[in-house]
Amino acid sequence: MNSDIFSKGYHAMNFEAFQNDIIENQWNVFGVEVYEKGRLTHSFGDTTGHLYDIYSATKSVVSIAVGILYDRGLINLEKSILEYLPEDKVNGLSVEQKQSFEEVTVERLLTMSVAGFPFRPEGDNYLDFCLSCKLENPKERVFHYNNINVYLVSVALTEILGYDLGEFIEKNIFQPLEITQYEYGRSPEGYFYGASKMKLTVHDLSKIGLVSCHGGVYEGKRIVSEKYVRMATSLQQMNREGGYGYYFWKYRDGFSINGKWMQRCYCLPKQDVMITYLANIHENSWDLLHSMEKNLLG
């Protein structure tokens, strides 16, 4: 299906060439969707039949949940994460640890700008593990990507709500987006994990992208405010990959939702173009991206 969206100075899409690259190179791509002006114009593979791991793309779902609470005035991004964690855990911290974590705001966790955390929590109690981490220079703002940031935010959201964050996401994100197939994981002590462990179909990950691409609205329904989406998908923390927002990556003049083995949703709001694919590619994974850029974006 052809579209005229690129007729004014943009590269014409060649979806067939992209599809042929996937087939000929035997890339392990489960499914692909392309949206132009909010409409599905191209698809390939299994986009609705099965759930697939989206890995760190889960983080962008958590960001939308943060946005909904932010819109309701329930969370202040500039406050220390300690303001929102269980009181008994905070009271049990040493003076040194408490002083360190007081420097760690919600915004710092959203932008991955806290140095010192290991990549992921470990053990039988993730919260205890995270709060025992030694932060050598907590005031220093530097990009340091890890899963602990998102887990701590997920715990905070659960404590603010007073009930399970997974249940909140089901009701306030999945239901209005008509996402009925999903799986998600928890920490050993029962908190919604948030950093990964979620499964969606290709088509339903596209819905997360569409909400983000269209300023928080999906098919006329307001999910999260335009103000929050603008903050979350803007450059908030520079890094070598080109920049980071609130669990969204900067990409060209738009942004992307990323999982580690080529789970992707590329959003270009100015062109009103979005490309989603779920794959499982560990080696030479950038070949898929390069083919997408060459054949779909130019």
KERODO-907664 format. One line per field, with one value per residue: residue in three letters; x, y, z of N, C-alpha, C in turn. Coordinates in Angstrom, 2 decimals. Layout:
code	[ALA  ...]
n.east	[X  ...]
n.north	[Y  ...]
n.up	[Z  ...]
ca.east	[X  ...]
ca.north	[Y  ...]
ca.up	[Z  ...]
c.east	[X  ...]
c.north	[Y  ...]
c.up	[Z  ...]
END
This chain:
code	[MET  ASN  SER  ASP  ILE  PHE  SER  LYS  GLY  TYR  HIS  ALA  MET  ASN  PHE  GLU  ALA  PHE  GLN  ASN  ASP  ILE  ILE  GLU  ASN  GLN  TRP  ASN  VAL  PHE  GLY  VAL  GLU  VAL  TYR  GLU  LYS  GLY  ARG  LEU  THR  HIS  SER  PHE  GLY  ASP  THR  THR  GLY  HIS  LEU  TYR  ASP  ILE  TYR  SER  ALA  THR  LYS  SER  VAL  VAL  SER  ILE  ALA  VAL  GLY  ILE  LEU  TYR  ASP  ARG  GLY  LEU  ILE  ASN  LEU  GLU  LYS  SER  ILE  LEU  GLU  TYR  LEU  PRO  GLU  ASP  LYS  VAL  ASN  GLY  LEU  SER  VAL  GLU  GLN  LYS  GLN  SER  PHE  GLU  GLU  VAL  THR  VAL  GLU  ARG  LEU  LEU  THR  MET  SER  VAL  ALA  GLY  PHE  PRO  PHE  ARG  PRO  GLU  GLY  ASP  ASN  TYR  LEU  ASP  PHE  CYS  LEU  SER  CYS  LYS  LEU  GLU  ASN  PRO  LYS  GLU  ARG  VAL  PHE  HIS  TYR  ASN  ASN  ILE  ASN  VAL  TYR  LEU  VAL  SER  VAL  ALA  LEU  THR  GLU  ILE  LEU  GLY  TYR  ASP  LEU  GLY  GLU  PHE  ILE  GLU  LYS  ASN  ILE  PHE  GLN  PRO  LEU  GLU  ILE  THR  GLN  TYR  GLU  TYR  GLY  ARG  SER  PRO  GLU  GLY  TYR  PHE  TYR  GLY  ALA  SER  LYS  MET  LYS  LEU  THR  VAL  HIS  ASP  LEU  SER  LYS  ILE  GLY  LEU  VAL  SER  CYS  HIS  GLY  GLY  VAL  TYR  GLU  GLY  LYS  ARG  ILE  VAL  SER  GLU  LYS  TYR  VAL  ARG  MET  ALA  THR  SER  LEU  GLN  GLN  MET  ASN  ARG  GLU  GLY  GLY  TYR  GLY  TYR  TYR  PHE  TRP  LYS  TYR  ARG  ASP  GLY  PHE  SER  ILE  ASN  GLY  LYS  TRP  MET  GLN  ARG  CYS  TYR  CYS  LEU  PRO  LYS  GLN  ASP  VAL  MET  ILE  THR  TYR  LEU  ALA  ASN  ILE  HIS  GLU  ASN  SER  TRP  ASP  LEU  LEU  HIS  SER  MET  GLU  LYS  ASN  LEU  LEU  GLY]
n.east	[0.86  0.65  1.64  1.08  2.52  5.20  5.56  6.20  9.08  10.09  11.52  10.40  8.64  9.78  8.49  8.36  11.01  12.24  10.90  11.75  14.48  14.41  13.44  15.30  17.72  17.17  16.50  15.49  12.69  9.60  7.28  6.11  4.95  3.78  2.83  1.16  0.19  -1.37  -2.63  -2.61  -0.51  1.26  2.15  3.75  4.34  3.73  1.62  -0.47  -1.10  0.47  2.08  5.06  8.27  9.02  11.04  13.08  11.38  9.23  9.76  8.91  6.16  5.85  6.67  4.50  2.58  3.68  3.26  0.45  -0.08  1.36  -0.13  -2.37  -1.50  -0.23  2.39  5.57  8.06  10.45  11.00  12.72  13.23  12.88  10.73  8.58  8.86  8.41  7.79  8.96  11.19  12.69  13.16  14.83  17.28  20.79  22.38  24.17  23.37  20.78  21.24  22.53  20.51  18.61  19.39  18.60  16.30  12.94  12.89  15.59  15.82  14.05  15.41  17.69  20.02  21.67  24.59  26.26  24.53  24.18  23.50  21.08  18.63  19.16  18.81  16.56  14.97  14.34  14.07  15.41  17.97  18.45  18.36  20.58  22.68  25.75  26.20  28.55  28.91  26.30  25.24  26.21  25.35  24.97  24.68  23.56  22.65  20.32  18.41  17.52  16.74  14.15  12.75  12.70  11.13  8.76  8.10  7.66  5.41  3.53  3.34  2.35  -0.16  -1.32  -2.10  -1.64  0.64  0.59  -2.13  -3.16  -2.01  -3.24  -5.93  -5.82  -4.20  -3.97  -6.69  -8.15  -6.69  -7.47  -6.02  -5.80  -4.39  -1.67  1.31  3.06  5.83  6.97  8.78  10.72  9.53  7.04  6.36  5.34  7.53  8.63  11.00  11.46  10.28  7.75  5.23  3.90  1.78  2.91  1.19  -0.04  2.09  2.51  0.32  1.04  3.11  1.67  0.04  2.05  3.20  1.17  0.73  -0.38  -2.93  -5.28  -7.11  -8.99  -9.26  -8.08  -5.21  -2.92  -1.38  -0.59  1.46  3.05  3.83  5.33  7.49  8.49  9.35  11.20  14.58  16.17  18.36  21.61  23.40  25.66  24.26  22.62  20.67  18.19  14.94  12.24  12.44  12.21  13.94  15.84  15.41  16.41  14.46  12.52  11.54  12.18  11.02  12.58  13.74  16.04  16.84  16.29  13.60  11.41  10.02  9.69  9.16  8.12  6.93  6.64  6.57  4.49  4.79  5.26  7.04  6.99  8.57  8.96  11.49  14.02  17.04  20.38  22.96  24.68  22.60  22.09  21.85  19.22  17.99  19.37  18.48  15.77  15.92  17.05  15.19  12.65  12.78  14.85]
n.north	[-1.18  2.15  5.45  8.98  10.47  11.03  12.63  15.31  16.10  13.97  10.70  8.03  5.25  1.87  -0.74  -3.37  -3.98  -3.85  -5.92  -8.05  -8.05  -8.92  -11.53  -12.72  -12.49  -13.99  -12.94  -12.95  -11.95  -11.28  -9.80  -6.87  -3.50  -0.60  2.72  5.48  8.77  7.99  5.72  2.23  1.15  -0.70  -4.10  -7.03  -10.45  -12.00  -10.15  -9.98  -12.45  -13.76  -13.42  -11.65  -11.28  -8.04  -6.91  -4.25  -2.35  -2.33  -0.40  2.03  1.80  1.95  4.59  5.97  5.34  6.71  9.26  9.50  9.48  11.76  13.70  13.65  14.84  13.33  12.62  14.07  14.97  16.08  15.45  13.50  10.00  8.65  9.78  8.36  5.68  2.63  3.38  2.01  0.84  3.08  4.26  2.37  2.74  3.49  6.49  7.48  6.16  7.13  9.87  9.76  8.71  10.67  12.51  11.42  11.94  11.42  12.22  11.95  9.19  8.54  9.52  8.04  8.97  8.51  7.54  4.48  2.35  -1.23  -3.26  -4.71  -5.58  -8.00  -11.17  -12.21  -10.15  -7.46  -4.72  -4.28  -4.92  -2.88  -0.54  -0.91  -0.38  1.25  4.57  6.39  9.07  10.67  13.14  13.69  14.07  11.84  9.81  6.59  3.64  1.33  -1.32  -0.97  1.66  1.83  -0.15  0.88  3.17  1.90  0.62  2.89  4.02  2.02  2.23  4.83  4.55  2.62  0.16  -2.59  -1.90  -3.15  -3.79  -1.20  -0.32  -2.10  -1.21  1.57  1.98  -0.33  -1.18  1.14  1.25  -0.99  -3.34  -6.61  -8.94  -9.89  -10.17  -9.86  -9.38  -9.85  -8.67  -10.62  -10.02  -9.24  -6.83  -5.02  -5.38  -3.76  -2.97  -4.82  -7.98  -8.03  -9.05  -8.51  -8.26  -7.46  -5.59  -4.47  -3.28  -1.30  0.32  1.47  3.03  4.72  6.24  7.69  8.99  10.62  12.62  11.68  10.79  8.34  7.21  9.27  9.21  10.49  9.53  10.19  13.28  15.80  17.49  15.92  13.82  15.23  16.04  13.52  12.37  14.09  15.40  14.81  13.87  13.72  11.31  8.86  7.67  9.58  10.72  10.84  10.48  10.25  7.22  6.84  6.76  9.14  9.62  10.46  13.18  12.51  9.94  6.80  3.55  1.05  -2.32  -4.90  -6.88  -6.03  -5.16  -2.82  0.47  3.02  6.42  9.18  12.04  14.53  13.86  12.17  9.38  5.99  3.14  -0.19  -3.05  -6.42  -8.53  -11.10  -10.81  -11.25  -11.02  -8.92  -7.12  -4.56  -4.50  -4.91  -2.51  -0.71  -1.50  -0.89  1.90  2.64  1.67  2.46  4.99  6.43]
n.up	[0.00  -0.92  0.15  0.43  2.19  2.15  0.01  -0.03  -0.20  1.26  1.63  -0.39  0.77  0.68  1.34  0.57  -0.14  2.36  3.68  2.08  2.67  5.32  4.98  3.18  4.55  6.68  9.15  12.52  12.84  14.20  13.62  11.85  11.81  10.10  10.49  9.14  9.35  11.48  10.61  9.92  7.51  6.40  6.95  8.29  8.85  12.08  13.76  15.54  16.65  18.62  21.85  22.61  24.14  25.25  26.58  27.59  26.52  28.13  30.00  28.91  29.08  31.83  32.12  30.99  32.89  35.09  34.10  34.16  36.91  37.55  36.18  37.77  40.02  41.95  42.18  42.54  40.48  41.17  43.75  46.27  45.80  48.15  49.41  48.53  48.95  50.93  54.33  56.50  55.33  54.57  57.06  58.11  56.96  57.02  58.27  56.38  53.97  53.73  53.35  50.88  49.16  49.37  47.53  45.20  42.95  41.68  39.03  38.32  38.35  36.30  34.11  34.00  35.30  37.48  38.94  39.80  40.48  40.19  37.21  37.41  39.96  42.60  44.37  47.08  47.88  46.21  46.79  49.21  48.33  46.41  47.97  49.48  47.89  47.22  46.55  45.14  44.37  44.62  43.85  41.38  38.03  35.59  32.70  33.22  32.45  33.67  35.27  37.86  38.39  37.20  38.50  41.14  40.73  39.99  42.40  43.95  42.65  43.17  45.98  46.23  45.01  46.59  45.88  43.56  40.95  38.46  38.17  38.03  35.60  33.83  34.01  33.40  31.21  29.45  29.13  28.00  25.62  24.42  24.78  25.27  25.49  27.32  29.33  32.41  34.70  38.14  41.04  43.46  45.95  45.21  43.89  40.95  38.30  36.17  34.73  32.75  31.56  30.42  28.11  24.90  21.96  18.61  17.46  19.69  21.04  19.21  19.78  22.21  21.24  19.48  21.21  22.47  20.31  19.46  21.33  23.75  23.26  22.17  19.57  19.97  22.71  25.72  27.27  28.70  29.66  27.21  27.94  29.72  27.99  26.14  27.75  28.48  26.10  25.13  24.86  27.75  29.09  28.07  26.11  24.70  22.69  21.67  23.22  25.89  27.32  29.48  30.09  27.38  24.29  22.42  18.93  15.78  14.73  16.44  18.61  20.33  21.39  23.13  23.22  24.28  22.36  19.72  19.90  18.98  18.60  16.54  16.52  14.74  15.13  13.72  11.04  11.25  11.29  12.15  13.13  14.01  15.31  16.43  17.38  17.69  17.89  18.31  17.33  15.01  15.01  14.22  11.51  10.75  11.61  9.95  7.42  7.69  7.96  5.52  3.60  4.48  5.64  4.48]
ca.east	[0.00  1.45  1.14  1.62  3.04  6.57  5.59  6.75  10.49  10.47  11.86  9.27  8.85  9.83  8.26  8.66  12.45  12.51  10.38  12.63  15.72  14.13  13.30  16.53  18.77  16.65  16.48  14.45  11.70  8.28  6.27  6.39  3.84  4.08  1.69  1.32  -0.98  -2.17  -3.26  -1.75  -0.36  2.03  2.41  4.45  4.55  2.74  1.47  -1.58  -1.41  1.24  2.80  6.51  8.99  9.41  12.20  13.10  10.26  8.36  10.05  8.08  4.82  5.94  6.72  3.13  1.93  4.18  2.59  -0.93  -0.03  1.83  -1.29  -3.31  -0.87  0.11  3.84  6.40  9.27  11.65  11.19  13.54  12.50  12.58  9.40  7.52  9.14  7.82  8.36  9.82  12.45  13.42  13.60  15.86  18.53  21.81  22.42  24.91  22.53  19.64  21.73  22.79  19.27  17.87  19.80  18.07  14.91  12.19  13.35  16.91  15.58  13.40  16.38  18.86  21.15  22.26  25.70  26.58  23.71  24.42  22.53  19.77  18.57  19.41  18.44  15.17  14.24  14.97  14.08  16.52  19.20  18.62  18.63  21.90  23.71  26.55  26.30  29.76  28.71  24.89  24.88  26.71  24.36  25.63  23.83  23.97  21.45  20.16  17.02  17.16  15.99  12.74  12.16  12.42  9.98  7.58  7.76  7.11  4.05  2.69  3.12  1.47  -1.50  -1.85  -2.44  -0.70  0.86  0.12  -3.58  -3.35  -1.68  -4.32  -7.15  -5.66  -3.48  -4.34  -8.13  -8.51  -6.03  -8.04  -5.00  -6.41  -3.40  -0.42  1.89  4.11  6.47  7.09  9.98  10.46  8.64  5.69  6.12  5.43  8.96  8.71  12.17  11.31  9.37  6.41  5.00  2.79  1.84  3.46  0.13  -0.31  3.20  2.22  -0.63  1.84  3.78  0.71  -0.30  3.20  3.42  0.05  0.55  -1.13  -4.31  -5.45  -8.45  -9.85  -9.28  -6.92  -4.63  -1.96  -1.37  0.39  2.61  3.93  4.40  6.37  8.67  9.00  9.94  12.19  15.93  16.33  19.69  22.43  24.22  26.37  23.29  21.90  19.82  17.21  13.88  11.78  12.32  12.15  15.20  15.74  15.72  16.23  13.72  11.45  11.98  11.93  10.82  13.61  14.07  17.46  17.11  15.58  12.19  11.50  8.93  10.28  8.09  8.51  5.68  6.55  6.14  3.38  5.18  5.69  7.43  7.14  8.84  9.45  12.41  14.93  18.30  21.46  24.18  24.45  21.23  21.90  21.53  17.77  17.73  19.90  17.56  14.56  16.18  17.29  14.03  11.42  12.96  15.80]
ca.north	[0.00  3.35  6.61  10.23  11.27  11.42  13.30  16.66  16.12  12.81  9.48  7.13  3.97  0.64  -1.76  -4.68  -4.21  -4.12  -7.26  -9.00  -8.13  -9.77  -12.92  -13.20  -12.59  -14.88  -12.26  -13.52  -10.88  -11.88  -9.02  -5.45  -2.62  0.79  3.63  6.81  9.59  7.25  4.55  1.10  1.10  -1.88  -5.07  -8.24  -11.44  -12.21  -8.91  -10.05  -13.80  -14.26  -12.49  -11.74  -10.45  -6.70  -6.53  -2.90  -1.54  -2.25  0.85  3.12  1.63  2.52  6.04  6.46  5.25  7.86  10.45  9.55  9.93  13.14  14.51  13.68  15.53  12.35  12.43  15.23  14.40  16.69  14.96  12.31  8.74  8.21  10.30  7.49  4.29  2.21  4.13  1.16  0.66  4.33  4.44  1.39  3.09  4.19  7.93  7.67  5.73  8.05  11.10  9.48  8.53  11.93  13.21  10.69  12.33  10.62  12.64  11.34  7.79  8.49  9.87  7.17  9.86  8.23  6.60  3.61  1.16  -2.36  -3.25  -5.22  -6.03  -9.42  -11.72  -12.52  -8.91  -6.46  -3.39  -4.26  -4.90  -1.56  0.47  -1.16  -0.01  2.41  5.58  7.13  10.51  10.74  14.43  13.76  13.69  11.20  8.74  5.25  2.85  0.10  -1.70  -0.60  2.92  1.62  -0.93  1.79  3.98  1.03  0.48  4.18  4.15  1.08  2.80  6.00  4.07  1.79  -1.14  -3.11  -1.10  -3.91  -3.60  0.18  -0.28  -2.80  -0.39  2.94  2.00  -1.42  -1.21  2.16  0.95  -2.27  -4.38  -7.69  -10.00  -9.36  -10.80  -9.06  -10.06  -9.17  -8.92  -11.71  -9.61  -9.04  -5.58  -4.97  -5.18  -2.51  -2.79  -5.77  -9.08  -7.87  -9.58  -7.94  -8.49  -6.34  -4.60  -3.76  -2.36  -0.15  1.20  2.26  4.03  5.69  7.17  8.57  9.76  11.54  13.52  11.10  10.48  7.17  7.15  10.27  9.06  11.04  8.56  10.92  14.66  16.18  18.06  14.87  13.11  16.10  15.93  12.15  12.02  15.11  15.17  15.19  13.46  13.37  10.11  8.64  7.23  10.73  11.34  10.02  11.22  9.48  5.85  6.86  7.15  10.06  9.04  11.49  14.30  11.94  9.13  5.38  2.62  0.06  -3.52  -5.19  -7.74  -5.46  -4.84  -1.40  1.29  4.31  7.41  10.46  12.79  15.60  13.21  11.29  8.04  5.12  1.80  -1.11  -4.46  -7.27  -9.51  -11.67  -10.82  -10.96  -10.68  -8.08  -6.64  -3.24  -4.66  -4.72  -1.08  -0.04  -1.80  -0.10  3.31  2.78  1.37  3.10  6.39  7.12]
ca.up	[0.00  -1.02  0.88  -0.09  3.29  1.87  -1.28  0.08  0.17  2.04  0.92  -0.61  1.42  -0.09  2.37  -0.01  -0.03  3.77  3.92  1.40  3.45  6.49  4.54  2.55  5.56  7.72  10.44  13.37  13.06  14.37  12.93  11.61  11.43  9.76  10.58  8.55  9.72  12.44  9.98  9.59  6.05  6.01  8.02  7.86  9.91  13.14  14.51  16.50  17.11  19.76  22.72  22.56  25.11  24.78  27.39  28.17  26.06  29.30  30.71  28.36  29.65  33.18  31.98  30.80  34.21  35.85  33.57  34.63  38.31  37.50  35.79  38.90  41.14  42.97  42.26  42.21  39.89  41.76  45.11  46.43  45.72  49.51  49.77  48.03  49.26  52.21  55.44  57.32  54.62  54.64  58.45  58.41  56.29  57.78  58.00  55.12  52.85  53.64  52.75  49.46  48.41  49.35  46.31  44.05  42.71  40.71  37.69  38.08  38.02  34.99  33.07  34.13  35.53  38.78  38.80  40.92  40.61  39.29  36.11  37.83  41.36  42.81  45.67  47.40  48.14  45.33  47.39  50.15  47.54  45.79  49.00  50.06  46.90  47.59  45.50  45.52  44.16  44.23  43.28  40.01  37.03  34.46  32.18  33.65  32.15  34.46  35.58  39.22  38.32  36.86  39.59  42.26  40.35  40.05  43.82  44.39  42.12  43.93  47.31  46.06  44.68  47.66  45.32  42.58  39.75  37.30  38.08  37.56  34.17  33.13  33.99  32.91  29.93  28.57  28.79  27.00  24.35  23.97  24.86  26.06  25.65  27.90  30.52  33.03  35.81  39.43  41.84  44.42  47.04  44.70  43.18  39.49  38.11  35.43  33.87  31.65  31.93  29.85  26.78  24.14  20.52  17.84  17.27  20.94  21.29  18.34  20.46  23.16  20.42  18.94  22.31  22.69  19.08  19.28  22.47  24.87  22.85  21.32  18.97  20.60  24.17  26.40  28.20  29.52  29.16  26.19  28.65  30.19  26.84  25.58  28.63  28.49  24.81  24.78  25.37  29.15  29.53  26.91  26.18  23.44  21.67  21.13  24.21  26.60  28.00  30.64  29.59  25.93  23.66  21.29  17.63  14.76  15.34  17.25  19.74  20.14  22.49  22.82  23.97  24.04  21.21  18.57  20.09  18.67  18.06  16.15  16.38  14.13  15.17  12.71  9.79  11.61  10.86  13.25  12.69  15.14  15.05  17.50  16.85  18.67  17.15  19.24  16.60  13.82  15.14  13.60  10.09  10.62  11.70  8.75  6.32  7.93  7.66  4.08  2.77  4.94  6.03  3.60]
c.east	[0.89  0.81  1.78  2.32  4.46  6.69  6.21  8.17  10.96  10.74  10.61  9.59  8.91  9.71  8.61  10.15  12.85  12.07  11.29  13.97  15.55  14.13  14.63  17.67  18.39  16.77  15.29  13.47  10.32  7.22  6.65  5.08  4.38  2.79  2.05  0.03  -1.94  -2.84  -2.22  -1.69  0.41  2.17  3.04  4.56  3.40  2.65  0.39  -1.75  -0.74  1.86  4.30  7.12  9.32  10.58  12.09  12.09  9.20  8.54  9.18  6.64  4.78  5.97  5.32  2.35  2.38  3.44  1.16  -0.98  0.44  0.67  -2.28  -2.72  -0.43  1.60  4.54  7.74  10.54  11.89  12.07  12.66  12.12  11.21  8.30  7.77  8.55  8.55  9.31  11.17  13.31  13.98  14.73  17.21  19.52  21.77  23.09  24.05  21.35  20.08  22.00  21.50  18.39  18.23  19.18  16.59  14.24  12.68  14.69  16.75  14.94  14.39  17.65  20.12  21.72  23.37  25.80  25.73  24.25  23.34  21.15  19.79  18.73  18.85  16.95  14.32  14.93  15.07  15.22  17.85  19.47  19.01  19.96  23.03  24.43  26.68  27.44  29.59  27.27  24.47  25.29  25.65  25.08  24.74  24.40  22.74  21.44  18.70  16.57  16.37  14.50  12.04  11.80  11.22  8.69  7.14  7.10  5.67  3.09  2.35  2.19  0.02  -2.14  -2.36  -1.51  -0.60  0.41  -1.37  -3.90  -3.08  -2.76  -5.54  -6.97  -4.88  -3.99  -5.81  -8.51  -7.83  -6.53  -6.95  -5.52  -5.46  -2.11  0.04  2.88  4.62  6.61  8.45  9.68  9.52  7.28  5.40  6.16  6.86  9.28  9.85  12.13  10.22  7.94  6.38  3.78  2.85  2.49  2.42  -0.13  0.86  3.04  1.27  0.07  2.56  2.85  0.28  0.82  3.42  2.36  -0.29  -0.33  -2.56  -4.30  -6.91  -9.43  -9.90  -7.98  -6.43  -3.72  -1.81  -0.31  1.65  3.57  4.59  5.53  7.64  9.32  9.75  10.93  13.55  16.05  17.73  20.50  23.18  24.84  25.44  22.46  20.91  18.72  16.20  13.52  11.44  11.92  13.51  14.94  16.13  15.39  15.52  12.52  12.04  11.70  11.71  11.70  13.62  15.41  17.75  16.28  14.07  12.10  10.16  9.53  9.16  8.66  7.27  5.55  6.10  4.89  3.59  5.65  5.94  7.69  7.59  9.31  10.28  13.16  16.26  19.41  22.72  23.83  23.06  21.00  21.62  20.04  17.41  18.20  19.00  16.27  14.78  16.36  15.99  12.75  11.58  13.92  16.96]
c.north	[1.24  4.49  7.84  11.05  11.76  12.23  14.68  16.61  14.93  11.62  8.60  5.78  2.85  -0.51  -3.14  -5.00  -4.53  -5.54  -8.31  -9.15  -9.05  -11.25  -13.48  -13.37  -13.49  -14.24  -12.76  -12.41  -11.53  -11.13  -7.55  -4.73  -1.24  1.59  4.96  7.58  8.82  6.01  3.47  0.96  -0.12  -2.80  -6.31  -9.16  -11.50  -10.95  -8.97  -11.42  -14.23  -13.12  -12.74  -10.86  -9.10  -6.14  -5.08  -1.95  -1.42  -0.91  2.00  3.02  2.22  4.05  6.62  6.40  6.39  9.12  10.60  10.01  11.37  14.08  14.66  14.36  14.61  12.12  13.71  14.71  14.93  16.24  13.72  11.06  8.24  8.68  9.29  6.01  3.92  2.84  3.28  0.93  1.91  4.54  3.48  1.69  3.72  5.67  8.20  7.30  6.68  9.35  10.91  9.45  9.77  12.76  12.60  11.03  11.35  10.95  12.05  9.87  7.64  8.73  9.03  7.98  9.74  7.19  5.70  2.37  0.02  -2.38  -3.69  -5.59  -7.54  -9.86  -11.94  -11.29  -7.79  -5.09  -3.27  -4.17  -3.50  -0.51  0.25  -0.76  1.27  3.35  6.52  8.64  10.75  12.07  14.56  13.25  13.14  10.04  7.39  4.35  1.57  -0.13  -1.27  0.70  2.69  0.82  -0.03  2.70  3.15  0.79  1.75  4.34  3.23  1.65  4.01  5.54  3.33  0.45  -1.44  -2.23  -1.83  -3.74  -2.19  0.30  -0.97  -1.89  0.92  3.05  0.92  -1.40  -0.13  1.96  -0.36  -3.34  -5.46  -8.87  -9.39  -10.27  -9.81  -9.77  -9.19  -9.47  -10.05  -11.32  -9.14  -7.74  -5.78  -4.58  -3.92  -2.37  -3.69  -6.77  -8.89  -8.48  -8.91  -8.46  -7.28  -5.22  -3.81  -2.89  -1.11  0.83  2.06  3.37  5.10  6.70  8.18  9.49  10.86  12.32  13.00  10.70  9.22  7.10  8.06  10.21  9.60  10.03  9.26  12.29  14.87  16.75  16.97  14.14  13.93  16.02  14.55  11.80  13.07  14.72  15.71  14.88  13.04  12.07  9.88  8.16  8.38  11.36  10.45  10.94  10.54  8.07  5.79  7.32  8.19  9.32  10.06  12.70  13.81  11.15  7.67  4.68  1.42  -1.11  -4.05  -6.03  -7.31  -5.53  -3.32  -0.81  2.67  5.29  8.72  11.33  13.87  15.05  12.37  9.90  7.25  3.73  0.95  -2.46  -5.15  -8.37  -10.16  -11.89  -10.38  -10.49  -9.90  -7.47  -5.32  -3.34  -4.45  -3.24  -0.36  -0.29  -1.00  1.35  3.54  2.67  2.10  4.58  7.15  7.69]
c.up	[0.00  -0.27  0.30  0.97  3.03  0.58  -1.22  0.64  0.98  1.12  0.78  0.03  0.41  0.89  1.85  0.09  1.41  4.13  3.29  2.13  4.65  6.09  4.03  3.56  6.72  9.11  11.25  13.81  13.11  13.58  12.85  11.31  11.11  9.80  9.95  8.77  10.61  11.89  9.72  8.07  5.57  7.21  7.43  9.06  10.90  13.99  15.59  17.17  18.40  20.56  22.60  23.65  24.50  25.60  27.88  27.56  27.16  30.02  30.20  28.83  31.06  33.11  31.79  32.11  35.11  35.41  34.07  36.09  38.41  37.16  36.93  40.13  42.26  43.13  41.81  41.73  40.51  43.20  45.13  46.36  47.12  49.99  49.45  48.30  50.63  53.40  56.28  56.66  54.72  56.05  58.82  57.76  57.27  57.42  56.65  53.91  52.65  52.98  51.26  48.67  48.43  48.12  45.05  43.88  41.75  39.29  37.35  37.71  36.64  33.85  33.13  34.44  36.94  38.59  40.02  41.07  39.73  38.20  36.57  39.31  41.44  44.16  45.84  47.67  47.36  46.00  48.39  49.41  46.99  46.83  49.71  49.12  47.34  46.39  45.86  45.40  43.71  43.62  41.81  39.03  35.80  34.00  32.57  33.56  32.99  34.77  36.98  39.25  38.15  37.95  40.76  41.96  40.42  41.50  44.32  43.91  42.87  45.30  47.25  45.86  45.86  47.15  44.15  41.33  38.49  37.08  37.56  36.06  33.35  32.94  33.24  31.61  29.00  28.18  27.79  25.65  23.75  23.83  25.80  26.28  26.20  29.03  31.10  34.28  37.05  40.05  42.82  45.55  46.55  44.00  41.67  39.14  37.29  34.44  32.65  32.07  31.43  28.44  26.17  22.70  19.85  17.75  18.54  21.37  20.41  19.02  21.51  22.40  19.91  19.99  22.49  21.50  18.92  20.54  23.57  24.54  21.97  20.87  19.71  22.11  24.76  27.45  29.21  28.88  28.10  26.85  29.10  29.02  26.22  26.42  28.48  27.21  24.31  25.34  26.79  29.67  28.32  27.17  24.81  22.32  21.12  22.08  24.73  27.25  29.30  30.16  28.12  25.42  22.57  20.02  16.55  15.38  16.14  18.42  19.46  21.48  22.19  23.78  23.49  22.81  20.01  18.72  19.99  18.24  17.81  15.82  15.84  14.04  14.08  11.36  9.98  11.04  12.08  12.72  13.93  14.63  16.32  16.85  18.01  17.96  18.09  18.53  15.34  13.82  14.43  12.11  9.84  10.66  10.44  7.54  6.46  7.53  6.16  3.28  3.19  5.22  5.12  4.36]
END
